[in-house]
């Protein structure tokens, strides 16, 4: 039997911020993944301006605290 993880969107972040948040999530051992839009998508879609990060639903509150800390108090969404 494998453990199943349900993910939820943490937010959409600029590339540098996303990398810093990812480092914090790794340090906290929070399961996460990301979706990065390609150049064409960024060009044609204003809604896909940055990296979307998804985290383990069970640890979303902890992930939000990490993102807030990394962003210096901003909500990041």
Secondary structure, 3 states (H helix, E strand, C coil): CCCCCCEEEEEEECHHHHHHHHHHHHHCCCCEEEECCCHHHHHHCCCCCCEEEEEEHHHHHHHHHHHHHHCCCCCCC
